[in-house]
Every structure is written in C-alpha cells, then in structure tokens.
Amino acid sequence: MDWSDSENQKKFRTEVIDYIEKNLPNYYKKLKPPTGLESGDWQNFFVLGDKYQKQAASDWMKALQKKSWVAPHWPKQYGGAGLSSIDQFILHQEMAFHDAPSVGGQGVSMLGPTILIHGTDEQKQMFLQPTLEGKMLWAQGFSEPGAGSDLASLQARAEKNGDNYQINGQKLWTSRSHKSNWIFGLFRTDPDAPKHRGISFFVMNQNSPGLSVNPIIDMAWEHSTNETFYENVEVSSNNVIGEENRGWYVAMTLLDYERSNISGAVHIRKRINELIDFLNKKENIIFNYLSSRFRSALTDRYIESEVLFNFSFRIVSLQSKDIVPNYEASVSKIFNSELSQKISNVGTKIFGLYGNLWDEKTAPMDAYFTREYTHSVVRTIFGGANEIQRNIIATRGLGLPR
Ligand SMILES: Cc1cc2nc3c(=O)[nH]c(=O)nc-3n(C[C@H](O)[C@H](O)[C@H](O)COP(=O)(O)OP(=O)(O)OC[C@H]3O[C@@H](n4cnc5c(N)ncnc54)[C@H](O)[C@@H]3O)c2cc1C
C-alpha cells in the first residue's frame, strides 16, 4: 500500500504548513509540548485565558476562518471548506504536528455535522454560522449518574408544556460546560416508551434560568468537567434536533463523529520522537544509557504508533467513500487511548525518580509524561468506555451474538 501524497496532496500539504508557520500565534508555538488536557485546548484560552491567551485564540480562529479551515469537513454553503477526506486528514495531521489547536470544539467537530444530517433548515440557519464564529461554544450533556455506558437508561425528563418543554434532572461529566454557552443533550420525552425510543435530542442556552453548573476537579487538580443540574428549565420545541422521541438515533450519528479521532496518531508519533530525541541528546547524559527493558518498551510503543497511524488511514479511507466509520472508529479509539496510557507509563518510568517532578522548570521534558500519566487515565473511559467499544466490535464488526 502506498501512503505517499499525490502531487495535489503534496501541494496542499505545503500550503497548510506554510499557512500554519506564518499564522499560528507565537503563544501556541511557545507551549511545546502542550501539557495537560487543558493547555492545548483552544476553548480554554478563548474563554478562560488571560488577555494574551484570549488574543492568541482569537487570532488563530480568525486565521483559520480566512481559509474556511475552522470546519474543513462542512460543506462550503455552510461556511466549511468542503475538503475531501484525505485533504482534511492532511490538514489535521499538520495541525497536530505543529501543535496548532483545532478551533470551535465539539460544536464544530460533532454537533455541526449532526445538525447538517438531522436539523431543519431553520436550525441550520440558527446554529451553524454562530458555531463557526465561536459565538456558540458547546458542551455535551449525555451522561448521568445512573447512565453512562448504558446511556439509554437516562432519567432526566423533558415534559411538553405548550410550545415549550420543561426540563428537570441531572447530567454528569459535562466537560467544558464552564467554558461553553450552549449545550446539546439527551432527555426523556416519553417515559412509557421502550428506553431507546422515548428520548429526544435538545440544544439549549446554558444561561437558561434553572440550569446550573458545578465543577468536578480531577486527580491532576484540573477542572475540565462538571455536573449540570436542570430545575424547570424552559426550552422551545424548535430546539429539538430530529424527531421527538427519536433522539437516540441523532445521538448515535454524533457519537460516530466523536470516536473517529484521526489527530491522535500524529500527537502520539510526535511525542515518541521527542522522547527519543531527548534521550539521545548528549547533555541528558543520565538518561543516555537505557536498560534493555526500556529500549524494547520504547520500540514496541514506536511500532504501535505506526499501527495507530494505519488505523487512522482506514478511517479516512472509509470517510472518503462517504461511509461513517462505526466499529472501525471503536478499534481506533481503543488502540489510541490504550497506547497513550502505555506511552505515558514508559515515558514516566524512564525518568525514574525525576518522573515524580511536576514542576515544568526542573522536570525532564517539562513534566509532559508525568502529567500525561494522570491525564491519560480517563481516555479509556470518556467517549464510551473501552469495554463498550469491545462490545461494538464484537457485535457490529465480528457479527457475534449479543
Ligand atoms: C473526564 C471525562 C469526561 C467526560 N466528558 C463527558 C461529556 O462531556 N459529556 C458526557 O455526556 N459524558 C462525558 N463523560 C462520561 C463518559 O462518557 C462515561 O463516563 C462513560 O460512558 C462511562 O460511563 P460511567 O462513567 O457511567 O461508567 P459505567 O457505565 O458505570 O461503567 C463502569 C465500568 O463498567 C464497565 N461496563 C459497563 N457496562 C458494561 C458492559 N455492558 N459490558 C462490559 N463492561 C461494562 C465499563 O466499561 C466501566 O469499566 C466523561 C467522562 C470522563 C471520565
């Protein structure tokens, strides 16, 4: 199989690299390697950053808007770039390689394409352009205290009240809702229907009266996720995406977009190469002589990162045939999340006692692997736990009985 670029792809790659090098704000260039779940996240800077971070996020958004590269996968008529799947892959590859954040968060990557499939013309008008411009920033309200893997058991209710719905209940793990102004979520509209059928997909303003957000602080002492509470929140029936009680199918479209992450492979490959360069540098003499145990672990991770790269190509090749990746996205999600944990494990252990340092000034490689060691734990849980992805592969991929 020949993965090399065609002449046109080479030209596009050069255009992307030039543009990133000229337009990526210095603030992002200085952030290498981005540590933590939050620091490389565009929305974090755009909403919660200091004035320099906000400026960098806004400059980068404007630069991408000029090329319509905020949403390279959306059709041109809705403000996207309408790029082919392979050109999108090239763009994502180079953005990841240059640690240039993608812009617009879950609204651009997942909700936009879902509205394009299931939304009315009026909803496309209302939500797509403001999402592209960073005016609507989105959080995802699916999970609840009693509904994670078994999402269809969700209990938060939306009861019809004239032209509106009245929403009550709780959502859990609503990442980024403290830096979003809109939220999409699933609520039960028919408690008597079989559990997958009585659910509708809503979008709502987070400033709606009765909606409140409580922080959850993780084991790295970072705030990336929340619990959200709904007490008699009024939402218009125009804010239901797709048909009432058919929200489960809308959500499944969205989750397929969530799991087909193709930038992960580039990030992982880059971090391994940086680790190898660091270990080979003469000034890092105390790390120059690795035991054979670490050498073979590092070699295995390197090979696995190439395998992950090929899984990404598989996803892209399906997308280029207009097939939404399904169990293939689950394969890639499992491999990606487990590999990121294994790499942070090796990276931390190689540094021995230095691996305990969290201080970016004294720790090797700015404490990247130490931080990743804690951050990567959740990667096998969010976006659907890996055990659930294995069930998807078993049933939809291998055709095994449930
Ligand atoms: C950091 C973080 C961010 C998140 N962000 C969001 C967000 O923005 N929005 C959102 O809606 N949700 C979010 N989630 C929620 C995430 O999707 C759920 O945590 C995940 O789906 C698992 O659900 P649960 O936590 O309820 O665990 P459970 O479903 O209770 O699972 C517990 C364990 O049992 C296993 N298990 C459960 N059922 C089965 C089964 N049928 N077969 C085999 N094993 C099974 C699971 O794999 C897991 O190991 C986030 C979670 C985390 C940790």
The ligand as a Tripos MOL2 file, in Angstrom:
@<TRIPOS>MOLECULE
LIG
   53    58     1     0     0
SMALL
NO_CHARGES

@<TRIPOS>ATOM
      1 C1        -13.0290   13.0080   32.0070 C.3       1 LIG1
      2 C2        -14.3690   12.6140   31.4730 C.ar      1 LIG1
      3 C3        -15.0300   13.4610   30.6000 C.ar      1 LIG1
      4 C4        -16.2990   13.1280   30.1360 C.ar      1 LIG1
      5 N1        -16.9720   14.0310   29.3520 N.ar      1 LIG1
      6 C5        -18.2660   13.7960   29.0310 C.ar      1 LIG1
      7 C6        -19.0560   14.8040   28.3760 C.ar      1 LIG1
      8 O1        -18.5740   15.8900   28.0320 O.2       1 LIG1
      9 N2        -20.3690   14.5560   28.1730 N.ar      1 LIG1
     10 C7        -20.9690   13.3900   28.5130 C.ar      1 LIG1
     11 O2        -22.1540   13.2410   28.2740 O.2       1 LIG1
     12 N3        -20.2360   12.4030   29.1390 N.ar      1 LIG1
     13 C8        -18.9210   12.5890   29.4060 C.ar      1 LIG1
     14 N4        -18.1860   11.6210   30.0690 N.ar      1 LIG1
     15 C9        -18.8790   10.4060   30.5040 C.3       1 LIG1
     16 C10       -18.3970    9.1330   29.8260 C.3       1 LIG1
     17 O3        -18.9380    9.0100   28.5460 O.3       1 LIG1
     18 C11       -18.8030    7.9870   30.7780 C.3       1 LIG1
     19 O4        -18.0020    8.1030   31.9320 O.3       1 LIG1
     20 C12       -18.5930    6.6420   30.1400 C.3       1 LIG1
     21 O5        -19.5220    6.4360   29.1030 O.3       1 LIG1
     22 C13       -18.7120    5.5150   31.1910 C.3       1 LIG1
     23 O6        -19.8860    5.6250   31.9050 O.3       1 LIG1
     24 P1        -19.8870    5.5950   33.5210 P.3       1 LIG1
     25 O7        -18.8590    6.5680   33.9910 O.co2     1 LIG1
     26 O8        -21.2750    5.7860   33.9740 O.co2     1 LIG1
     27 O9        -19.3810    4.1630   33.9120 O.3       1 LIG1
     28 P2        -20.2420    2.8370   33.9270 P.3       1 LIG1
     29 O10       -21.1120    2.7790   32.7310 O.co2     1 LIG1
     30 O11       -20.8870    2.7010   35.2660 O.co2     1 LIG1
     31 O12       -19.1290    1.7360   33.7660 O.3       1 LIG1
     32 C14       -18.3010    1.2960   34.8460 C.3       1 LIG1
     33 C15       -17.4110    0.1660   34.3320 C.3       1 LIG1
     34 O13       -18.2330   -0.9510   33.9120 O.3       1 LIG1
     35 C16       -17.9530   -1.3070   32.5700 C.3       1 LIG1
     36 N5        -19.1750   -1.7010   31.8770 N.ar      1 LIG1
     37 C17       -20.3680   -1.0740   31.9310 C.ar      1 LIG1
     38 N6        -21.2620   -1.7110   31.1330 N.ar      1 LIG1
     39 C18       -20.6000   -2.7470   30.5510 C.ar      1 LIG1
     40 C19       -20.9760   -3.7370   29.5980 C.ar      1 LIG1
     41 N7        -22.2010   -3.7960   29.0680 N.pl3     1 LIG1
     42 N8        -20.0330   -4.6330   29.2040 N.ar      1 LIG1
     43 C20       -18.7680   -4.5960   29.7180 C.ar      1 LIG1
     44 N9        -18.3660   -3.6640   30.6300 N.ar      1 LIG1
     45 C21       -19.2630   -2.7460   31.0210 C.ar      1 LIG1
     46 C22       -17.3990   -0.0240   31.9420 C.3       1 LIG1
     47 O14       -16.6210   -0.2720   30.8200 O.3       1 LIG1
     48 C23       -16.5960    0.5570   33.0960 C.3       1 LIG1
     49 O15       -15.3290   -0.0530   33.1490 O.3       1 LIG1
     50 C24       -16.9010   11.9030   30.5180 C.ar      1 LIG1
     51 C25       -16.2140   11.0380   31.3790 C.ar      1 LIG1
     52 C26       -14.9690   11.3730   31.8620 C.ar      1 LIG1
     53 C27       -14.2870   10.4430   32.8120 C.3       1 LIG1
@<TRIPOS>BOND
     1     1     2 1
     2     2     3 ar
     3     2    52 ar
     4     3     4 ar
     5     4     5 ar
     6     4    50 ar
     7     5     6 ar
     8     6     7 ar
     9     6    13 1
    10     7     8 2
    11     7     9 ar
    12     9    10 ar
    13    10    11 2
    14    10    12 ar
    15    12    13 ar
    16    13    14 ar
    17    14    15 1
    18    14    50 ar
    19    15    16 1
    20    16    17 1
    21    16    18 1
    22    18    19 1
    23    18    20 1
    24    20    21 1
    25    20    22 1
    26    22    23 1
    27    23    24 1
    28    24    25 2
    29    24    26 1
    30    24    27 1
    31    27    28 1
    32    28    29 2
    33    28    30 1
    34    28    31 1
    35    31    32 1
    36    32    33 1
    37    33    34 1
    38    33    48 1
    39    34    35 1
    40    35    36 1
    41    35    46 1
    42    36    37 ar
    43    36    45 ar
    44    37    38 ar
    45    38    39 ar
    46    39    40 ar
    47    39    45 ar
    48    40    41 1
    49    40    42 ar
    50    42    43 ar
    51    43    44 ar
    52    44    45 ar
    53    46    47 1
    54    46    48 1
    55    48    49 1
    56    50    51 ar
    57    51    52 ar
    58    52    53 1
@<TRIPOS>SUBSTRUCTURE
     1 LIG1         1 GROUP 0 **** ****
